[in-house]
Amino acid sequence: MLAELIREHAANLSRTDRVIAEHLLEHQDELPFLRAAEIAERLGVSAASITRFAQRLGFDGYPRLQDSVRLELRTALTPPTLPDQGEGRFGPLWDRELKNLEELRRLPEDLLDGAARMIADARNVWVVGGRASQAPAEMLAYSLGRVRDRVRSLRSDTLHEPEALLDLGPGDLLVALSFRRYSSSTARIGRLFADRDVPILLVTDDGHPSLASLAKLVLRVSGKSLAALPSMTAVTSLSLALTLGVVAYCGTDRLEAGERLGRELHAFED
């Protein structure tokens, strides 16, 4: 629908409009999460230009354009109703996920190794993620906790029950996961850590979360999807990679000890 609207109104679009149109078509799956100011910053135009572009397409403003694209993406993911449709509507989803993993694969080895070293050397490792990032953050904390000690998982409600942060101190590290739409609670927790001179390792997408300016190291992975929720496929794979990287520095003693204890406690099914 967006592409059709742009073609329909092409004669009325200015040069700036055409730049905006090309960008929005290329990043259509991100539109539900992109603010007008963020697009304007990317393209070097004013936020008012984004609003005028949406109005030229017949919308009251950019938020209504977002609503239209959100509905379009949701409709595109309606499950197939006939069993003989082959890949059906799910094929494009798997294609997008594979692209996310291919982009992850292009992360420089030295960047990943530097992140793993930061995690391995920290006194305490605090892991936080809000909204869609909460589940992969908890998975990362679990994974790291199997290979090194003093890994702490934080939730957004930490701001209301801050006693856990009393253990915060020199030599600690905050690993923050933040994907569109960026959680304000994650940003506030990050600023609290930064104010106490605790370095931040930020895992995020290609957007502009406020924590990016405070982080010592930023790992950018793709969270693009065909729906109104970001994909967590790439960040989940990154979590495994970081954990294996930490093992290279910390060894396998803790992992093996955990396995032995689990067998003693009959924690596993035969």
Steps between C-alpha positions, in 0.01 A plus 500: 500500500779746584671435168169544318430829678844631411452408135153657501628832636839498324418809292445707815817391683794736535862394477513475880177297495656253259801455727265435792287262292800295392620470859159401637452234234843357575429496875128431492523220757652748749241775451277400794794579730663802328423849626475781247795674667710183466430473125572870460836460675595208278418689181617845604157658456260666743233312696248730335605355163397154621163636609443678166593183314238302691241769430576491127414130509162586652567446872438748781862459604784253542334299784208417269747386235658275763158356586437418135836325460450314828167366374656407166777302668256329734281398208801365314568263789149356518557121523422300186165324505565233241745214564620491137645850491859382551699774667191721486525815701775368725769479232578875509534476878769233476676700228512805728633292791778359282595852393520603867741213567707587194535856629603364840766292332662819370578630850880530533663221701708748701184689599336181630820398676522841667143465626570149634811626675306781667250244634770258614702766685212672681452456874121486469313475170156664502268417208191706422244515221149641487193431288588268208863492620414357841483134395836494314657694788388234748626228266839672477520531879418130537757402240776715650415376848586148393858594408592775750388613845334824615260548211193700596181533296313829534139573410334834436335487844849534652433874496222443753689240706859628478650299788670265253706792379663540842755242382602721209865596515832566326602245240140410413352491150149566371391303193191677368277365222279761338300455179222715354291626655767591752406454863524815712566288811804339333629848414451620859679197643782558251538863605510392865788263425680761288471754783687250718774456240393145414574422132212400276499237227198579283338247267254676270375542143594764244297773668594768749421398859615758753733245663716488186669826600584360846617152402865402498429244228198461271411178318242561229295206375195494279160474661308546175183301455182503295284564805448764766746321727878499452668171418712358782663229286830679447534625857435147630782367282720786616437399861635153429802646321580732791466215749739283301734797479494534878583130536820567307610730784336338804537133409243225544539426872172664603307344212630152586437550872142597424450189291638279777277664761199464275561127467544464877169677558330298226413823323492339157277237348671174404 
